[in-house]
Amino acid sequence: MREPLIRYPIVQYAYVVPDLDEAIRQWVEVMGAGPFFVSRNHRGRDHTYRGATDDAVFSYAFGQAGPAQVQLIQCMDDKPSVYRDMYAEGQGGFHHVACLVPAADMPREVARFEDAGFQVASTLHSYVPVAYLDCRSALGCFVELHGLNSDVDDLFREIREAHEQWDGVTEPVRVRQKTSSMGVGS
């Protein structure tokens, strides 16, 4: 038996949703998750999908549900994307797990997945490199390897601490002041 490919803790569970605001409401009311930090009309820098430049637009919400972060993703157009690989317009469900990998280790970690037969489906730059590996044949989902640096560490800490200090009601949707988003309008 060989060492597992995922060598870093899973810190996030991500879901594609047809309506971001409705999904936030449901996660707050049913799971007590939140508050959610929203980035609307996000376009990743240096974004690729299956090896080609990708200009698809997404809206994201990041919140905490106990010890794990939850990411909710709404596709804002019908362009092919790593999210559309699993869900057509109007559909949604579980999409990926994410691990934070020291930025310097990202090339080696991505290569380990490729050597094991899992293709890179999408890449982008969000403070640091990010890669989505298509692990559906083994796991039924994608694996996101997200580079870790101080900006990313601050983001995850901010979301976690907001959850820990939150009353579960006040301001369930928030906008993070610092973002790597390349917004394309509201």
Backbone as JSON Lines, residues from 0, in Angstrom:
{"i":0,"aa":"M","n":[0.84,-1.19,0.0],"ca":[0.0,0.0,0.0],"c":[0.88,1.24,0.0]}
{"i":1,"aa":"R","n":[0.48,2.24,-0.76],"ca":[1.27,3.46,-0.85],"c":[0.68,4.55,0.04]}
{"i":2,"aa":"E","n":[1.45,5.6,0.2],"ca":[1.01,6.76,0.98],"c":[-0.2,7.4,0.3]}
{"i":3,"aa":"P","n":[-1.19,7.87,1.07],"ca":[-2.35,8.54,0.46],"c":[-1.92,9.78,-0.33]}
{"i":4,"aa":"L","n":[-2.65,10.06,-1.39],"ca":[-2.36,11.26,-2.18],"c":[-2.66,12.53,-1.4]}
{"i":5,"aa":"I","n":[-3.75,12.53,-0.68],"ca":[-4.1,13.72,0.1],"c":[-3.3,13.68,1.39]}
{"i":6,"aa":"R","n":[-2.27,14.52,1.45],"ca":[-1.37,14.51,2.62],"c":[-1.62,15.68,3.56]}
{"i":7,"aa":"Y","n":[-2.51,16.56,3.2],"ca":[-2.8,17.72,4.02],"c":[-4.25,17.62,4.49]}
{"i":8,"aa":"P","n":[-4.58,18.17,5.64],"ca":[-5.96,18.06,6.14],"c":[-6.96,18.69,5.19]}
{"i":9,"aa":"I","n":[-8.12,18.07,5.08],"ca":[-9.23,18.66,4.34],"c":[-9.81,19.76,5.22]}
{"i":10,"aa":"V","n":[-9.84,20.97,4.69],"ca":[-10.29,22.12,5.48],"c":[-11.57,22.74,4.92]}
{"i":11,"aa":"Q","n":[-12.01,22.26,3.76],"ca":[-13.18,22.87,3.14],"c":[-13.95,21.83,2.34]}
{"i":12,"aa":"Y","n":[-15.28,21.96,2.39],"ca":[-16.19,21.15,1.59],"c":[-16.99,22.11,0.73]}
{"i":13,"aa":"A","n":[-17.04,21.86,-0.59],"ca":[-17.62,22.83,-1.52],"c":[-18.81,22.25,-2.27]}
{"i":14,"aa":"Y","n":[-19.8,23.1,-2.47],"ca":[-21.05,22.72,-3.11],"c":[-21.38,23.7,-4.22]}
{"i":15,"aa":"V","n":[-21.78,23.18,-5.37],"ca":[-22.32,24.0,-6.44],"c":[-23.8,24.18,-6.13]}
{"i":16,"aa":"V","n":[-24.28,25.41,-6.25],"ca":[-25.67,25.72,-5.93],"c":[-26.3,26.52,-7.07]}
{"i":17,"aa":"P","n":[-27.59,26.33,-7.34],"ca":[-28.22,27.11,-8.41],"c":[-28.52,28.55,-8.02]}
{"i":18,"aa":"D","n":[-28.66,28.83,-6.71],"ca":[-28.98,30.16,-6.23],"c":[-28.18,30.41,-4.95]}
{"i":19,"aa":"L","n":[-27.18,31.26,-5.04],"ca":[-26.27,31.48,-3.92],"c":[-27.0,32.01,-2.68]}
{"i":20,"aa":"D","n":[-27.86,32.98,-2.85],"ca":[-28.53,33.57,-1.7],"c":[-29.46,32.58,-1.01]}
{"i":21,"aa":"E","n":[-30.17,31.79,-1.78],"ca":[-31.04,30.77,-1.2],"c":[-30.2,29.7,-0.49]}
{"i":22,"aa":"A","n":[-29.09,29.31,-1.07],"ca":[-28.23,28.31,-0.43],"c":[-27.66,28.83,0.88]}
{"i":23,"aa":"I","n":[-27.25,30.08,0.91],"ca":[-26.76,30.68,2.16],"c":[-27.85,30.61,3.22]}
{"i":24,"aa":"R","n":[-29.04,31.03,2.85],"ca":[-30.17,31.01,3.79],"c":[-30.37,29.6,4.35]}
{"i":25,"aa":"Q","n":[-30.35,28.61,3.49],"ca":[-30.56,27.23,3.93],"c":[-29.43,26.75,4.84]}
{"i":26,"aa":"W","n":[-28.2,27.05,4.5],"ca":[-27.07,26.62,5.33],"c":[-27.09,27.31,6.69]}
{"i":27,"aa":"V","n":[-27.5,28.57,6.73],"ca":[-27.6,29.27,8.01],"c":[-28.72,28.65,8.84]}
{"i":28,"aa":"E","n":[-29.89,28.49,8.24],"ca":[-31.05,28.01,8.99],"c":[-30.97,26.54,9.38]}
{"i":29,"aa":"V","n":[-30.45,25.7,8.5],"ca":[-30.43,24.26,8.78],"c":[-29.18,23.82,9.51]}
{"i":30,"aa":"M","n":[-28.03,24.33,9.11],"ca":[-26.75,23.86,9.66],"c":[-26.15,24.79,10.7]}
{"i":31,"aa":"G","n":[-26.64,26.02,10.79],"ca":[-26.02,26.98,11.69],"c":[-24.68,27.46,11.16]}
{"i":32,"aa":"A","n":[-24.46,27.28,9.88],"ca":[-23.21,27.71,9.25],"c":[-23.24,29.22,9.05]}
{"i":33,"aa":"G","n":[-22.05,29.81,9.01],"ca":[-21.97,31.23,8.72],"c":[-21.19,31.98,9.78]}
{"i":34,"aa":"P","n":[-21.13,33.27,9.65],"ca":[-21.66,34.04,8.53],"c":[-20.9,33.73,7.25]}
{"i":35,"aa":"F","n":[-21.52,34.05,6.13],"ca":[-20.9,33.78,4.84],"c":[-20.3,35.05,4.25]}
{"i":36,"aa":"F","n":[-19.07,34.93,3.81],"ca":[-18.38,36.03,3.12],"c":[-18.55,35.79,1.63]}
{"i":37,"aa":"V","n":[-19.12,36.77,0.94],"ca":[-19.54,36.6,-0.44],"c":[-18.63,37.37,-1.38]}
{"i":38,"aa":"S","n":[-18.3,36.72,-2.47],"ca":[-17.58,37.35,-3.58],"c":[-18.42,37.1,-4.83]}
{"i":39,"aa":"R","n":[-19.07,38.16,-5.3],"ca":[-19.95,38.0,-6.46],"c":[-19.21,38.34,-7.75]}
{"i":40,"aa":"N","n":[-19.6,37.63,-8.79],"ca":[-19.05,37.87,-10.14],"c":[-17.54,37.81,-10.14]}
{"i":41,"aa":"H","n":[-17.04,36.73,-9.59],"ca":[-15.6,36.5,-9.45],"c":[-15.06,35.86,-10.72]}
{"i":42,"aa":"R","n":[-13.93,36.35,-11.13],"ca":[-13.2,35.74,-12.24],"c":[-11.78,35.56,-11.74]}
{"i":43,"aa":"G","n":[-11.32,34.31,-11.72],"ca":[-9.97,34.03,-11.23],"c":[-8.9,34.54,-12.17]}
{"i":44,"aa":"R","n":[-7.8,34.92,-11.59],"ca":[-6.66,35.33,-12.41],"c":[-5.98,34.09,-12.99]}
{"i":45,"aa":"D","n":[-5.53,34.19,-14.22],"ca":[-4.82,33.09,-14.88],"c":[-5.62,31.8,-14.79]}
{"i":46,"aa":"H","n":[-6.92,31.91,-14.99],"ca":[-7.82,30.76,-14.85],"c":[-7.78,29.91,-16.11]}
{"i":47,"aa":"T","n":[-7.61,28.6,-15.91],"ca":[-7.67,27.66,-17.03],"c":[-8.69,26.57,-16.72]}
{"i":48,"aa":"Y","n":[-9.24,26.02,-17.78],"ca":[-10.13,24.86,-17.67],"c":[-9.72,23.88,-18.75]}
{"i":49,"aa":"R","n":[-9.32,22.7,-18.33],"ca":[-8.9,21.63,-19.24],"c":[-7.85,22.13,-20.22]}
{"i":50,"aa":"G","n":[-6.92,22.95,-19.71],"ca":[-5.77,23.4,-20.48],"c":[-5.98,24.67,-21.29]}
{"i":51,"aa":"A","n":[-7.2,25.18,-21.38],"ca":[-7.47,26.38,-22.15],"c":[-7.81,27.54,-21.2]}
{"i":52,"aa":"T","n":[-7.59,28.76,-21.68],"ca":[-7.95,29.93,-20.88],"c":[-9.44,29.89,-20.58]}
{"i":53,"aa":"D","n":[-9.79,30.2,-19.35],"ca":[-11.18,30.14,-18.91],"c":[-11.6,31.51,-18.41]}
{"i":54,"aa":"D","n":[-12.71,32.04,-18.94],"ca":[-13.2,33.32,-18.47],"c":[-14.61,33.21,-17.89]}
{"i":55,"aa":"A","n":[-14.98,32.0,-17.45],"ca":[-16.28,31.81,-16.8],"c":[-16.33,32.64,-15.51]}
{"i":56,"aa":"V","n":[-17.52,33.02,-15.13],"ca":[-17.73,33.88,-13.96],"c":[-18.53,33.11,-12.91]}
{"i":57,"aa":"F","n":[-18.12,33.26,-11.65],"ca":[-18.74,32.56,-10.54],"c":[-18.99,33.53,-9.39]}
{"i":58,"aa":"S","n":[-19.95,33.18,-8.55],"ca":[-20.13,33.87,-7.28],"c":[-19.89,32.84,-6.19]}
{"i":59,"aa":"Y","n":[-19.14,33.25,-5.17],"ca":[-18.74,32.35,-4.1],"c":[-19.22,32.88,-2.76]}
{"i":60,"aa":"A","n":[-19.47,31.94,-1.84],"ca":[-19.74,32.29,-0.45],"c":[-18.93,31.33,0.41]}
{"i":61,"aa":"F","n":[-18.22,31.88,1.39],"ca":[-17.39,31.09,2.3],"c":[-17.89,31.28,3.71]}
{"i":62,"aa":"G","n":[-18.2,30.18,4.37],"ca":[-18.64,30.23,5.75],"c":[-18.11,29.03,6.52]}
{"i":63,"aa":"Q","n":[-18.25,29.08,7.81],"ca":[-17.77,28.01,8.67],"c":[-18.96,27.22,9.18]}
{"i":64,"aa":"A","n":[-18.82,25.91,9.24],"ca":[-19.84,25.03,9.82],"c":[-19.09,24.15,10.82]}
{"i":65,"aa":"G","n":[-19.02,24.61,12.06],"ca":[-18.23,23.86,13.05],"c":[-16.76,23.95,12.68]}
{"i":66,"aa":"P","n":[-16.06,22.8,12.64],"ca":[-14.62,22.83,12.37],"c":[-14.24,22.97,10.9]}
{"i":67,"aa":"A","n":[-15.21,22.86,9.99],"ca":[-14.89,22.88,8.56],"c":[-15.46,24.11,7.88]}
{"i":68,"aa":"Q","n":[-14.75,24.57,6.88],"ca":[-15.24,25.66,6.05],"c":[-16.12,25.08,4.96]}
{"i":69,"aa":"V","n":[-17.18,25.82,4.62],"ca":[-18.08,25.46,3.53],"c":[-17.96,26.53,2.46]}
{"i":70,"aa":"Q","n":[-17.83,26.1,1.21],"ca":[-17.84,27.02,0.09],"c":[-19.07,26.72,-0.75]}
{"i":71,"aa":"L","n":[-19.83,27.75,-1.07],"ca":[-20.98,27.64,-1.96],"c":[-20.62,28.36,-3.25]}
{"i":72,"aa":"I","n":[-20.93,27.74,-4.37],"ca":[-20.49,28.24,-5.68],"c":[-21.69,28.32,-6.62]}
{"i":73,"aa":"Q","n":[-21.91,29.48,-7.2],"ca":[-22.93,29.63,-8.23],"c":[-22.26,30.02,-9.53]}
{"i":74,"aa":"C","n":[-22.51,29.24,-10.58],"ca":[-22.01,29.59,-11.92],"c":[-22.88,30.72,-12.45]}
{"i":75,"aa":"M","n":[-22.25,31.78,-12.89],"ca":[-22.98,32.97,-13.33],"c":[-23.2,33.0,-14.84]}
{"i":76,"aa":"D","n":[-22.72,31.98,-15.55],"ca":[-22.95,31.88,-16.98],"c":[-22.98,30.39,-17.33]}
{"i":77,"aa":"D","n":[-23.16,30.08,-18.6],"ca":[-23.26,28.68,-18.99],"c":[-21.99,28.16,-19.66]}
{"i":78,"aa":"K","n":[-20.87,28.85,-19.45],"ca":[-19.62,28.43,-20.05],"c":[-19.11,27.15,-19.39]}
{"i":79,"aa":"P","n":[-18.4,26.31,-20.14],"ca":[-17.82,25.11,-19.54],"c":[-16.87,25.5,-18.4]}
{"i":80,"aa":"S","n":[-16.89,24.7,-17.33],"ca":[-16.03,24.97,-16.19],"c":[-15.88,23.7,-15.37]}
{"i":81,"aa":"V","n":[-14.97,23.73,-14.42],"ca":[-14.79,22.6,-13.52],"c":[-16.08,22.33,-12.74]}
{"i":82,"aa":"Y","n":[-16.88,23.34,-12.52],"ca":[-18.14,23.15,-11.8],"c":[-19.22,22.57,-12.72]}
{"i":83,"aa":"R","n":[-19.24,23.01,-13.97],"ca":[-20.2,22.47,-14.94],"c":[-19.87,21.02,-15.31]}
{"i":84,"aa":"D","n":[-18.66,20.58,-15.04],"ca":[-18.32,19.17,-15.28],"c":[-19.25,18.24,-14.52]}
{"i":85,"aa":"M","n":[-19.75,18.69,-13.39],"ca":[-20.61,17.85,-12.56],"c":[-22.07,18.29,-12.58]}
{"i":86,"aa":"Y","n":[-22.33,19.56,-12.78],"ca":[-23.7,20.06,-12.62],"c":[-24.08,21.01,-13.76]}
{"i":87,"aa":"A","n":[-25.18,20.68,-14.42],"ca":[-25.73,21.54,-15.47],"c":[-26.42,22.73,-14.82]}
{"i":88,"aa":"E","n":[-26.76,23.71,-15.64],"ca":[-27.45,24.89,-15.12],"c":[-28.7,24.47,-14.35]}
{"i":89,"aa":"G","n":[-28.89,25.08,-13.19],"ca":[-30.05,24.77,-12.36],"c":[-29.87,23.59,-11.42]}
{"i":90,"aa":"Q","n":[-28.74,22.87,-11.55],"ca":[-28.46,21.74,-10.69],"c":[-27.39,22.11,-9.67]}
{"i":91,"aa":"G","n":[-27.26,21.3,-8.64],"ca":[-26.22,21.53,-7.65],"c":[-26.0,20.32,-6.78]}
{"i":92,"aa":"G","n":[-24.95,20.39,-5.99],"ca":[-24.61,19.33,-5.06],"c":[-23.15,19.42,-4.67]}
{"i":93,"aa":"F","n":[-22.71,18.39,-3.94],"ca":[-21.32,18.37,-3.47],"c":[-20.37,18.34,-4.66]}
{"i":94,"aa":"H","n":[-19.3,19.14,-4.59],"ca":[-18.36,19.24,-5.71],"c":[-16.93,18.86,-5.36]}
{"i":95,"aa":"H","n":[-16.37,19.41,-4.28],"ca":[-14.96,19.11,-4.01],"c":[-14.61,19.28,-2.53]}
{"i":96,"aa":"V","n":[-13.48,18.69,-2.19],"ca":[-12.83,18.94,-0.9],"c":[-11.6,19.78,-1.22]}
{"i":97,"aa":"A","n":[-11.17,20.58,-0.24],"ca":[-9.99,21.42,-0.45],"c":[-8.99,21.21,0.67]}
{"i":98,"aa":"C","n":[-7.72,21.23,0.29],"ca":[-6.6,21.14,1.22],"c":[-5.71,22.35,1.0]}
{"i":99,"aa":"L","n":[-5.17,22.87,2.08],"ca":[-4.2,23.97,1.98],"c":[-2.81,23.37,1.96]}
{"i":100,"aa":"V","n":[-2.06,23.71,0.92],"ca":[-0.73,23.16,0.69],"c":[0.27,24.32,0.69]}
{"i":101,"aa":"P","n":[1.35,24.24,1.46],"ca":[2.34,25.31,1.38],"c":[2.64,25.65,-0.08]}
{"i":102,"aa":"A","n":[2.6,26.93,-0.41],"ca":[2.73,27.37,-1.81],"c":[3.94,26.76,-2.51]}
{"i":103,"aa":"A","n":[5.04,26.66,-1.82],"ca":[6.25,26.1,-2.44],"c":[6.11,24.62,-2.79]}
{"i":104,"aa":"D","n":[5.2,23.92,-2.12],"ca":[5.0,22.49,-2.37],"c":[3.96,22.2,-3.44]}
{"i":105,"aa":"M","n":[3.26,23.21,-3.92],"ca":[2.17,23.0,-4.88],"c":[2.6,22.22,-6.13]}
{"i":106,"aa":"P","n":[3.67,22.6,-6.82],"ca":[4.02,21.85,-8.03],"c":[4.25,20.35,-7.75]}
{"i":107,"aa":"R","n":[4.91,20.05,-6.67],"ca":[5.18,18.65,-6.33],"c":[3.88,17.9,-6.0]}
{"i":108,"aa":"E","n":[2.98,18.55,-5.25],"ca":[1.73,17.9,-4.87],"c":[0.84,17.67,-6.08]}
{"i":109,"aa":"V","n":[0.75,18.64,-6.99],"ca":[-0.04,18.47,-8.21],"c":[0.56,17.33,-9.04]}
{"i":110,"aa":"A","n":[1.86,17.27,-9.15],"ca":[2.53,16.2,-9.92],"c":[2.24,14.83,-9.34]}
{"i":111,"aa":"R","n":[2.14,14.73,-8.02],"ca":[1.83,13.44,-7.39],"c":[0.46,12.94,-7.85]}
{"i":112,"aa":"F","n":[-0.52,13.84,-7.92],"ca":[-1.86,13.45,-8.38],"c":[-1.82,13.05,-9.86]}
{"i":113,"aa":"E","n":[-1.11,13.84,-10.65],"ca":[-1.02,13.51,-12.08],"c":[-0.33,12.17,-12.28]}
{"i":114,"aa":"D","n":[0.73,11.91,-11.54],"ca":[1.43,10.62,-11.65],"c":[0.54,9.46,-11.26]}
{"i":115,"aa":"A","n":[-0.45,9.71,-10.42],"ca":[-1.39,8.67,-10.0],"c":[-2.57,8.55,-10.97]}
{"i":116,"aa":"G","n":[-2.57,9.37,-12.04],"ca":[-3.6,9.25,-13.07],"c":[-4.76,10.22,-12.95]}
{"i":117,"aa":"F","n":[-4.65,11.21,-12.07],"ca":[-5.72,12.19,-11.91],"c":[-5.34,13.48,-12.64]}
{"i":118,"aa":"Q","n":[-6.16,13.89,-13.57],"ca":[-5.86,15.06,-14.4],"c":[-6.16,16.37,-13.7]}
{"i":119,"aa":"V","n":[-5.37,17.38,-14.05],"ca":[-5.67,18.74,-13.62],"c":[-6.83,19.21,-14.48]}
{"i":120,"aa":"A","n":[-7.93,19.56,-13.84],"ca":[-9.11,20.02,-14.57],"c":[-9.13,21.53,-14.71]}
{"i":121,"aa":"S","n":[-8.59,22.24,-13.7],"ca":[-8.66,23.69,-13.7],"c":[-7.56,24.24,-12.81]}
{"i":122,"aa":"T","n":[-7.06,25.4,-13.18],"ca":[-6.08,26.11,-12.35],"c":[-6.47,27.59,-12.33]}
{"i":123,"aa":"L","n":[-6.02,28.27,-11.31],"ca":[-6.2,29.71,-11.21],"c":[-5.22,30.24,-10.18]}
{"i":124,"aa":"H","n":[-5.19,31.54,-10.06],"ca":[-4.33,32.19,-9.07],"c":[-5.23,33.0,-8.14]}
{"i":125,"aa":"S","n":[-5.25,32.62,-6.88],"ca":[-6.04,33.33,-5.87],"c":[-5.11,33.59,-4.7]}
{"i":126,"aa":"Y","n":[-4.4,34.68,-4.73],"ca":[-3.28,34.97,-3.81],"c":[-2.09,34.08,-4.15]}
{"i":127,"aa":"V","n":[-2.35,32.8,-4.38],"ca":[-1.34,31.79,-4.7],"c":[-1.97,30.81,-5.69]}
{"i":128,"aa":"P","n":[-1.18,29.9,-6.28],"ca":[-1.75,28.93,-7.22],"c":[-2.77,28.0,-6.57]}
{"i":129,"aa":"V","n":[-3.77,27.64,-7.39],"ca":[-4.83,26.71,-7.01],"c":[-4.97,25.72,-8.16]}
{"i":130,"aa":"A","n":[-5.17,24.44,-7.83],"ca":[-5.39,23.42,-8.85],"c":[-6.54,22.52,-8.42]}
{"i":131,"aa":"Y","n":[-7.43,22.24,-9.36],"ca":[-8.5,21.28,-9.15],"c":[-8.11,20.0,-9.88]}
{"i":132,"aa":"L","n":[-8.07,18.89,-9.13],"ca":[-7.73,17.6,-9.69],"c":[-9.01,16.79,-9.84]}
{"i":133,"aa":"D","n":[-9.17,16.15,-11.0],"ca":[-10.37,15.37,-11.26],"c":[-10.21,13.99,-10.65]}
{"i":134,"aa":"C","n":[-10.73,13.83,-9.45],"ca":[-10.64,12.57,-8.71],"c":[-11.99,11.87,-8.65]}
{"i":135,"aa":"R","n":[-12.89,12.21,-9.58],"ca":[-14.23,11.63,-9.56],"c":[-14.21,10.12,-9.7]}
{"i":136,"aa":"S","n":[-13.27,9.58,-10.46],"ca":[-13.25,8.12,-10.65],"c":[-12.95,7.38,-9.35]}
{"i":137,"aa":"A","n":[-12.25,8.01,-8.43],"ca":[-11.89,7.37,-7.16],"c":[-12.75,7.86,-6.0]}
{"i":138,"aa":"L","n":[-13.1,9.15,-6.0],"ca":[-13.77,9.75,-4.85],"c":[-15.19,10.26,-5.14]}
{"i":139,"aa":"G","n":[-15.53,10.39,-6.42],"ca":[-16.82,10.96,-6.77],"c":[-16.84,12.47,-6.73]}
{"i":140,"aa":"C","n":[-15.66,13.08,-6.56],"ca":[-15.58,14.54,-6.48],"c":[-14.2,14.99,-6.94]}
{"i":141,"aa":"F","n":[-14.05,16.3,-7.01],"ca":[-12.76,16.9,-7.31],"c":[-12.01,17.14,-6.0]}
{"i":142,"aa":"V","n":[-10.69,17.3,-6.11],"ca":[-9.85,17.71,-4.98],"c":[-9.22,19.03,-5.37]}
{"i":143,"aa":"E","n":[-9.38,20.02,-4.53],"ca":[-8.74,21.31,-4.74],"c":[-7.5,21.39,-3.87]}
{"i":144,"aa":"L","n":[-6.37,21.61,-4.5],"ca":[-5.14,21.91,-3.78],"c":[-4.97,23.41,-3.86]}
{"i":145,"aa":"H","n":[-5.03,24.06,-2.73],"ca":[-4.97,25.52,-2.67],"c":[-3.68,25.91,-1.98]}
{"i":146,"aa":"G","n":[-2.86,26.69,-2.66],"ca":[-1.62,27.15,-2.06],"c":[-1.88,27.89,-0.76]}
{"i":147,"aa":"L","n":[-0.97,27.78,0.16],"ca":[-1.09,28.41,1.46],"c":[0.03,29.42,1.65]}
{"i":148,"aa":"N","n":[-0.38,30.65,1.94],"ca":[0.56,31.7,2.34],"c":[-0.13,32.51,3.43]}
{"i":149,"aa":"S","n":[0.45,33.61,3.85],"ca":[-0.13,34.37,4.96],"c":[-1.5,34.96,4.6]}
{"i":150,"aa":"D","n":[-1.72,35.39,3.34],"ca":[-3.02,35.92,2.94],"c":[-4.11,34.86,3.05]}
{"i":151,"aa":"V","n":[-3.82,33.65,2.59],"ca":[-4.79,32.56,2.65],"c":[-5.03,32.15,4.1]}
{"i":152,"aa":"D","n":[-3.97,32.08,4.88],"ca":[-4.11,31.75,6.3],"c":[-4.99,32.79,6.99]}
{"i":153,"aa":"D","n":[-4.79,34.06,6.67],"ca":[-5.62,35.13,7.25],"c":[-7.09,34.97,6.86]}
{"i":154,"aa":"L","n":[-7.35,34.64,5.6],"ca":[-8.71,34.45,5.11],"c":[-9.41,33.33,5.89]}
{"i":155,"aa":"F","n":[-8.77,32.18,6.0],"ca":[-9.38,31.05,6.7],"c":[-9.58,31.38,8.18]}
{"i":156,"aa":"R","n":[-8.64,32.07,8.78],"ca":[-8.77,32.46,10.18],"c":[-9.93,33.46,10.36]}
{"i":157,"aa":"E","n":[-10.03,34.43,9.47],"ca":[-11.11,35.42,9.54],"c":[-12.47,34.74,9.49]}
{"i":158,"aa":"I","n":[-12.64,33.8,8.58],"ca":[-13.92,33.1,8.44],"c":[-14.21,32.26,9.69]}
{"i":159,"aa":"R","n":[-13.22,31.55,10.17],"ca":[-13.38,30.71,11.37],"c":[-13.72,31.57,12.6]}
{"i":160,"aa":"E","n":[-12.98,32.65,12.8],"ca":[-13.22,33.51,13.97],"c":[-14.57,34.22,13.88]}
{"i":161,"aa":"A","n":[-14.99,34.59,12.68],"ca":[-16.31,35.21,12.53],"c":[-17.39,34.22,12.96]}
{"i":162,"aa":"H","n":[-17.23,32.96,12.62],"ca":[-18.19,31.93,13.02],"c":[-18.2,31.75,14.53]}
{"i":163,"aa":"E","n":[-17.03,31.71,15.12],"ca":[-16.92,31.5,16.56],"c":[-17.55,32.65,17.36]}
{"i":164,"aa":"Q","n":[-17.51,33.85,16.8],"ca":[-18.02,35.03,17.51],"c":[-19.45,35.41,17.1]}
{"i":165,"aa":"W","n":[-20.02,34.68,16.17],"ca":[-21.29,35.02,15.57],"c":[-22.47,34.55,16.42]}
{"i":166,"aa":"D","n":[-23.53,35.34,16.46],"ca":[-24.74,34.96,17.21],"c":[-25.69,34.09,16.4]}
{"i":167,"aa":"G","n":[-25.34,33.78,15.16],"ca":[-26.17,32.91,14.33],"c":[-27.3,33.63,13.62]}
{"i":168,"aa":"V","n":[-27.43,34.93,13.82],"ca":[-28.54,35.68,13.23],"c":[-28.06,36.96,12.54]}
{"i":169,"aa":"T","n":[-27.27,37.75,13.24],"ca":[-26.88,39.07,12.77],"c":[-25.96,38.98,11.55]}
{"i":170,"aa":"E","n":[-26.33,39.73,10.54],"ca":[-25.49,39.88,9.34],"c":[-24.95,38.54,8.83]}
{"i":171,"aa":"P","n":[-25.84,37.64,8.34],"ca":[-25.38,36.33,7.87],"c":[-24.59,36.39,6.56]}
{"i":172,"aa":"V","n":[-24.75,37.5,5.82],"ca":[-24.02,37.68,4.56],"c":[-23.13,38.91,4.72]}
{"i":173,"aa":"R","n":[-21.85,38.71,4.42],"ca":[-20.88,39.8,4.56],"c":[-19.99,39.86,3.33]}
{"i":174,"aa":"V","n":[-19.39,41.0,3.13],"ca":[-18.44,41.18,2.04],"c":[-17.07,41.35,2.67]}
{"i":175,"aa":"R","n":[-16.14,40.54,2.25],"ca":[-14.78,40.65,2.76],"c":[-14.1,41.83,2.07]}
{"i":176,"aa":"Q","n":[-13.44,42.67,2.84],"ca":[-12.82,43.87,2.28],"c":[-11.61,43.55,1.41]}
{"i":177,"aa":"K","n":[-10.81,42.56,1.82],"ca":[-9.64,42.19,1.05],"c":[-9.98,40.93,0.25]}
{"i":178,"aa":"T","n":[-9.73,40.98,-1.04],"ca":[-10.07,39.84,-1.89],"c":[-9.09,39.74,-3.05]}
{"i":179,"aa":"S","n":[-9.0,38.54,-3.58],"ca":[-8.19,38.34,-4.78],"c":[-9.08,38.37,-6.01]}
{"i":180,"aa":"S","n":[-10.37,38.64,-5.81],"ca":[-11.35,38.59,-6.89],"c":[-11.07,39.64,-7.97]}
{"i":181,"aa":"M","n":[-11.3,39.23,-9.17],"ca":[-11.3,40.16,-10.29],"c":[-12.76,40.3,-10.69]}
{"i":182,"aa":"G","n":[-13.5,41.08,-9.95],"ca":[-14.94,41.23,-10.17],"c":[-15.23,41.75,-11.57]}
{"i":183,"aa":"V","n":[-16.39,41.36,-12.1],"ca":[-16.77,41.78,-13.43],"c":[-18.08,42.55,-13.38]}
{"i":184,"aa":"G","n":[-18.36,43.15,-12.26],"ca":[-19.58,43.93,-12.09],"c":[-20.5,43.26,-11.1]}
{"i":185,"aa":"S","n":[-21.52,43.95,-10.7],"ca":[-22.43,43.41,-9.68],"c":[-23.65,42.81,-10.27]}
